[in-house]
Amino acid sequence: MAIAGFVALPAAGLAQVPQSPPCRTVGDSPARDGARQFLRIDPDSAQRLAAIGLDRAAIFARMQETSVPETMGCWAMPAGNFDSQLVSVGMAQWNYGTGSLQPLLIRWRDGFASRRDFEQALATIAPTYGALLFSSDCLAVPVKPACRAGILAAEDAQGKLSSTLQAELTALFEDDAMLQVQTDLYVALLDQVRLDLLRVFPQYPGALRPITMRKVRWAIDTRVQQGGLPGDEDIYRLRTKLAAMPPSDYWPRLTAIFDWYDAISRTIDQDGILNDFGWNTATWRCLVRNRRVDPEQYELLNLTFLKSRTATGNSGRWQALTFERRAKIILGTGSVSSRRDGSCP
């Protein structure tokens, strides 16, 4: 039985919050030599991002927030083929499978003054697997069979990286120059997010849908995990239905979205949500009962439901996780990767 004002937790009780491993953590951190704020942000990009409320501190705050569900806040944390992406690494888990990792490797390589400098650095950082990681086969999109075979040979049957490959990828992605590459690509991603937001929430005098930091955070996570916000046709259809919806349907329709999340979370082939979905479902239903969802949150939850249904990786294996990540951002309450925030009411 719940104490008045608080949501009852599932019978399993409080989940243990996973501890971050020792690593170089994401943020506006000093260089290896102690130089402070060594990471550069392109001035033109900084000016554009300021228009949606992202100054230098906010950019690194969003970067750190993105990294928590991806790498537990680390700059590297490489992972193997458990999700069919061959290798994923870096604060946004760039990977070979989607072709997002190759540009980072190429940028890091091309940042050296000479081929000799690159080869010397690579020999120090990744003496065993460096040649494979930077081979033409592994820099191709998609990777070629020889690359795939070489990487898989360094993983076990469950897709876990060998200790050597894991250590070398960690050293590479914790390198100062690679931190700059990751920052550059994340800032470029934020510029795409800015365009996403202006498309979905056009800004003009008297606009009814201002771009809030909640929307910025929501749009970042959507682009990181799913490549962008829903298309114009889908958004128009959804908004038309919401505008025509009878007031009596307002809360039942939202409850139905949470029921969908709860139902798919209980199926056999949804992963990454085992320690979260029971608490989320109970808490979010409590918010509905107490009418603690504002109009902006309501629309964003519907847009998230729309987009989450298109998460097709591993034939939809991550749809529940996709939804809960965004719902936690929208509601300010939720559990992702066993990290619980907020309460009801």
C-alpha positions, -999 to 999 in steps of 0.1 A, spaced: 0 0 0 14 34 -10 18 62 15 -4 92 4 15 114 -21 40 88 -31 40 60 -57 42 24 -46 73 7 -59 73 -27 -75 78 -56 -52 114 -60 -62 122 -28 -42 148 -3 -50 171 -11 -78 209 -9 -73 222 21 -93 252 8 -114 285 24 -105 305 40 -133 338 22 -140 371 41 -136 373 61 -168 379 95 -182 345 112 -177 326 133 -202 327 170 -196 347 202 -201 376 185 -185 413 195 -186 438 180 -211 462 153 -201 488 180 -195 465 199 -173 454 226 -197 419 237 -189 390 241 -213 413 227 -241 383 214 -261 373 239 -288 338 248 -300 335 263 -334 325 300 -329 299 299 -357 283 268 -342 284 283 -308 265 314 -320 238 292 -337 234 270 -307 230 300 -284 197 307 -301 183 275 -286 198 281 -251 230 262 -255 261 281 -243 295 263 -236 284 251 -202 251 238 -215 267 220 -245 289 200 -221 260 194 -198 240 180 -226 270 159 -237 274 145 -203 237 138 -201 238 119 -235 268 98 -223 251 85 -191 227 60 -207 253 53 -235 286 49 -216 277 56 -179 293 90 -184 326 78 -199 343 92 -230 351 56 -243 334 25 -228 337 3 -259 312 -25 -265 311 -55 -288 286 -70 -311 258 -77 -285 235 -54 -305 247 -64 -340 267 -32 -344 301 -50 -344 318 -23 -322 303 7 -304 325 32 -286 326 68 -275 303 90 -255 275 86 -280 283 50 -288 293 56 -324 295 22 -342 306 3 -373 271 -11 -379 254 23 -387 286 38 -402 288 64 -375 322 53 -361 342 55 -393 341 93 -396 355 97 -361 384 74 -369 391 92 -401 390 126 -384 414 114 -357 438 100 -383 437 131 -405 444 154 -376 481 144 -376 506 165 -394 520 135 -412 514 98 -418 545 91 -397 531 110 -367 498 91 -371 515 57 -372 537 65 -342 507 75 -321 487 45 -332 516 22 -323 515 36 -288 478 36 -283 467 5 -302 497 -17 -310 477 -49 -316 444 -38 -333 453 -3 -346 461 -15 -381 428 -33 -383 407 -5 -369 421 20 -394 423 -4 -423 405 5 -455 382 -24 -449 372 -11 -415 369 25 -426 345 15 -454 307 20 -450 295 -7 -446 327 -24 -433 340 -51 -455 341 -88 -447 378 -89 -438 372 -62 -412 341 -79 -398 359 -112 -395 389 -96 -378 368 -77 -352 346 -108 -344 377 -128 -339 385 -105 -310 350 -110 -294 334 -140 -276 302 -157 -286 282 -131 -266 298 -102 -284 321 -92 -255 354 -76 -266 387 -92 -257 405 -73 -229 432 -62 -254 408 -47 -280 388 -31 -252 419 -15 -236 431 -2 -270 397 13 -279 395 29 -245 429 44 -249 421 57 -283 388 73 -273 403 88 -241 431 104 -261 430 143 -261 427 145 -298 398 120 -299 380 140 -272 382 170 -296 369 148 -325 340 136 -303 332 172 -293 332 184 -329 308 156 -340 286 162 -310 284 199 -317 276 191 -353 248 168 -340 235 197 -319 233 218 -350 212 192 -366 190 191 -335 186 229 -338 172 224 -373 150 195 -361 135 217 -335 129 247 -358 112 223 -383 89 207 -357 84 239 -336 87 269 -360 95 301 -342 78 333 -352 62 362 -332 35 347 -311 45 311 -317 25 288 -294 52 262 -291 85 278 -278 117 259 -279 123 250 -242 153 232 -227 130 202 -222 125 200 -259 162 205 -266 171 176 -244 143 154 -258 154 162 -294 190 154 -286 182 120 -273 159 113 -302 186 122 -328 213 103 -309 193 71 -307 170 73 -338 185 98 -361 160 127 -358 125 137 -350 94 123 -368 86 135 -404 63 164 -412 35 142 -425 34 121 -394 35 151 -371 7 168 -390 -14 137 -388 -8 134 -350 -15 170 -343 -47 169 -363 -59 139 -342 -49 156 -310 -67 188 -319 -99 169 -327 -98 146 -296 -127 150 -272 -117 162 -238 -130 130 -223 -103 111 -242 -74 133 -230 -61 112 -200 -73 78 -212 -53 82 -244 -21 91 -224 -27 61 -201 -29 39 -233 6 50 -243 19 39 -209 0 7 -211 17 0 -245 51 6 -229 43 -17 -200 29 -44 -223 59 -45 -247 83 -43 -217 68 -76 -205 74 -94 -237 104 -118 -242 124 -97 -266 127 -62 -251 161 -55 -235 177 -28 -213 145 -22 -193 142 -51 -168 151 -30 -137 132 1 -149 98 -6 -165 78 -16 -134 88 15 -115 83 37 -146 48 23 -152 37 27 -116 51 62 -114 38 75 -147 3 62 -141 4 80 -108 13 112 -126 -17 107 -149 -40 101 -119 -28 133 -103 -30 152 -136 7 161 -134 13 162 -171 13 196 -188 3 203 -224 39 204 -237 47 171 -220 15 156 -234 25 165 -270 61 153 -266 49 120 -251 27 114 -281 55 124 -305 78 100 -286 52 72 -289 50 79 -326 88 77 -331 95 48 -307 73 25 -328 98 30 -356 128 18 -335 136 -12 -357 171 -22 -346 172 -60 -339 136 -61 -351 123 -37 -325 143 -51 -295 149 -16 -281 115 0 -285 106 1 -248 141 14 -239 137 41 -266 104 52 -252 115 52 -215 146 73 -222 126 101 -238 97 98 -213 121 103 -184 134 135 -201 99 148 -208 84 140 -174 115 147 -153 106 114 -136 117 79 -145 142 51 -144 167 44 -171 196 20 -166 185 16 -130 190 53 -124 158 67 -108 149 103 -106 117 121 -95 86 108 -78 48 111 -79 35 136 -73 
